[in-house]
Amino acid sequence: MKRLVTGCLMFGACLGVGQAVAADLPQPEVSAPVYDPVPQERFYWTGFYFGGNIGATYADRAANGPVTGAFKSQRTGVSGGFQAGYNHMMSPNFLIGLEADLGFADIAKRSTAGGVALRTSSDWNSSLRARAGWAFDRYLVYGTAGLAVADVDWTSAGGSDSTTAIGYTVGAGVEGAVSDRVTARVEYLYTDYGSENFNLGGTALKSDLDTHTARVGLNYKF
């Protein structure tokens, strides 16, 4: 019996010493599992697109005539239209493209100059522009410039005259990818249509047209 008790005590003492020694030994480091995040796929800007836009246009018309003298006709109205184009990535970030648009604007204005009642309007406009920009993955900052055309009409009690004015347009914008197929943009365009001569039933008039347009748009990328 004494031998059994003595054996148990000796076993317990050895077990305690073994645990103490094991505690003093260096323990292997266990690292937490590392998970690499799945990288987000870059947006692919290259390709054709089509979309629409809406905004506001400020029209500034300066006119002069022997009867009317020099005067201005200014108006801000709602504008909107459609655009289509093609983008091509020249590098991972640098983009060039070509875009055409067709727009409509409510910028008709009535005025009186030199005792002559006048009405001027420009119902439609269009442009063909080059684009160049820098892409930050799903966002694009760009500049644009090109050729612009618009109808310009003048009317008085004596008659009316109209022409298709040709000028230039420059602007800039920011565009972002809403999905893999849809992009949204905010854009500003300045357009100078130059000077044109009009004959309103014997009343000669020379006028020029400048516009400032701020608009938002959506595109679908094919």
C-alpha positions in Angstrom: 0.0 0.0 0.0 2.8 2.4 0.9 4.5 1.5 -2.4 1.4 2.4 -4.3 1.0 5.8 -2.6 4.6 6.5 -3.1 4.4 5.6 -6.8 1.4 7.9 -7.3 3.2 10.8 -5.6 6.3 10.3 -7.7 4.2 10.2 -10.9 2.4 13.4 -10.0 5.7 15.1 -9.2 7.2 14.1 -12.5 4.1 15.2 -14.4 4.2 18.6 -12.7 7.9 19.0 -13.5 7.3 18.0 -17.2 4.5 20.6 -17.5 6.7 23.3 -16.0 9.6 22.5 -18.3 7.2 22.5 -21.3 5.9 25.9 -20.3 9.5 27.3 -20.2 10.3 26.0 -23.7 9.8 28.4 -26.7 6.4 27.9 -28.3 5.9 27.9 -32.0 4.1 31.0 -33.4 0.8 30.4 -35.0 -0.1 33.0 -37.7 -3.6 34.0 -38.4 -4.7 32.9 -41.9 -4.2 35.7 -44.5 -6.8 36.2 -47.2 -5.9 38.2 -50.3 -8.8 40.5 -51.3 -10.2 39.8 -54.7 -9.0 42.8 -56.9 -11.8 44.8 -58.6 -11.8 44.4 -62.3 -10.7 47.6 -64.2 -13.4 49.3 -66.3 -12.9 48.8 -70.0 -13.5 52.2 -71.7 -12.7 51.2 -75.2 -15.8 50.8 -77.4 -18.9 52.4 -79.0 -21.5 54.1 -76.9 -24.9 55.9 -77.3 -26.8 58.0 -74.9 -28.9 61.1 -74.0 -28.4 64.4 -72.2 -30.3 67.2 -70.6 -29.2 70.6 -69.2 -29.4 74.3 -69.6 -28.1 76.6 -72.4 -27.3 80.3 -72.1 -27.5 82.0 -75.5 -25.7 85.4 -76.0 -26.6 87.1 -79.3 -25.0 90.4 -80.3 -26.7 92.1 -83.3 -26.3 95.3 -85.3 -28.2 96.9 -88.2 -28.7 100.3 -89.8 -32.2 100.6 -88.4 -31.9 98.7 -85.1 -28.4 99.9 -84.1 -26.3 97.6 -81.8 -28.2 95.5 -79.2 -28.0 92.2 -77.4 -30.5 89.4 -77.1 -29.8 86.9 -74.3 -31.8 83.9 -73.0 -31.3 80.8 -70.8 -33.4 77.8 -71.7 -33.7 74.1 -71.3 -31.7 71.9 -73.7 -31.3 68.2 -74.4 -30.4 65.7 -77.0 -28.5 62.6 -78.0 -24.8 61.7 -78.4 -22.9 58.7 -79.8 -19.2 58.0 -80.0 -16.2 55.8 -79.7 -13.5 55.6 -77.1 -10.1 54.0 -77.4 -7.6 53.5 -74.6 -4.1 54.4 -75.9 -2.5 53.3 -72.6 -3.9 52.0 -69.3 -5.0 55.5 -68.4 -4.9 57.8 -71.5 -8.0 57.8 -73.7 -8.9 59.4 -77.1 -12.3 59.3 -78.8 -14.7 60.9 -81.2 -18.2 62.0 -80.4 -21.2 63.4 -82.4 -24.3 64.9 -80.8 -27.6 66.4 -81.9 -29.4 68.8 -79.5 -32.5 70.9 -79.1 -32.8 74.1 -77.1 -35.6 76.4 -75.9 -33.6 79.7 -76.3 -36.0 81.8 -78.5 -36.1 85.5 -77.4 -38.3 88.5 -78.3 -36.8 92.0 -78.2 -37.2 95.5 -79.6 -34.4 97.6 -81.1 -34.7 100.9 -82.9 -38.5 100.6 -82.8 -38.4 97.2 -84.6 -39.9 94.2 -82.9 -37.7 91.1 -83.4 -37.7 87.5 -82.5 -34.7 85.2 -82.7 -34.4 81.5 -82.1 -32.1 78.5 -82.6 -34.0 75.3 -82.3 -31.4 72.7 -83.1 -27.6 72.3 -82.9 -25.1 69.6 -83.6 -21.3 69.0 -83.2 -18.6 66.6 -84.1 -15.8 66.6 -81.4 -12.6 64.9 -80.5 -12.2 63.8 -76.9 -9.0 63.2 -74.9 -9.0 62.2 -71.2 -7.3 60.5 -68.3 -9.0 57.5 -66.8 -8.8 56.6 -63.1 -10.2 53.1 -63.4 -14.0 53.7 -63.4 -13.7 57.5 -63.6 -12.7 59.7 -66.6 -11.7 63.4 -66.7 -11.7 64.7 -70.3 -11.5 67.7 -72.6 -13.3 68.0 -75.9 -13.2 70.3 -79.0 -14.5 70.3 -82.5 -16.9 71.6 -85.2 -20.4 72.9 -84.4 -23.4 73.8 -86.5 -26.8 75.3 -85.6 -29.9 76.9 -87.1 -30.2 80.7 -86.5 -33.5 82.5 -87.2 -34.5 86.2 -87.1 -38.0 87.4 -87.6 -39.6 90.9 -87.7 -42.9 92.3 -88.9 -41.3 92.9 -92.3 -40.0 89.4 -92.9 -37.8 86.6 -91.7 -34.5 85.0 -92.5 -32.6 82.0 -91.4 -29.2 80.3 -91.9 -27.2 77.3 -90.7 -24.3 78.8 -88.7 -21.0 77.0 -88.5 -18.5 77.5 -85.6 -16.4 75.7 -83.0 -17.0 74.2 -79.6 -14.7 73.4 -76.6 -15.5 71.9 -73.3 -14.7 69.5 -70.5 -16.4 66.9 -68.4 -16.2 64.1 -65.8 -17.6 60.6 -66.5 -18.0 57.6 -64.3 -19.0 54.0 -64.7 -22.4 53.2 -63.1 -22.2 49.6 -64.2 -20.2 47.6 -66.7 -22.4 49.0 -69.5 -23.7 52.3 -68.3 -21.8 55.5 -67.6 -22.9 58.9 -66.3 -21.4 62.3 -67.1 -21.4 66.0 -66.2 -20.2 68.3 -69.0 -19.7 71.9 -70.0 -19.5 73.2 -73.5 -18.8 76.7 -74.9 -19.8 77.2 -78.6 -19.1 80.2 -80.9 -21.2 80.1 -84.1 -19.6 83.2 -85.6 -21.4 86.1 -87.4 -24.1 85.9 -90.0 -26.0 88.5 -92.1 -29.8 88.5 -92.3 -32.3 90.4 -94.5 -35.7 90.9 -92.7 -37.8 92.2 -95.5 -35.5 95.1 -96.3 -34.1 95.5 -92.7 -30.5 94.4 -92.7 -29.1 92.7 -89.6 -25.8 91.2 -88.6 -25.7 89.0 -85.6 -23.5 86.4 -83.9 -24.4 83.6 -81.5 -22.4 82.2 -78.5 -23.8 79.6 -76.2 -22.8 78.1 -72.8 -24.2 74.7 -72.0 -24.1 72.7 -68.8 -25.6 69.2 -69.0 -25.7 65.8 -67.5 -26.0 62.6 -69.5 -26.1 58.8 -69.5 -24.4 56.5 -72.0 -24.8 52.8 -72.8 -21.6 51.1 -73.8 -21.7 48.4 -76.4 
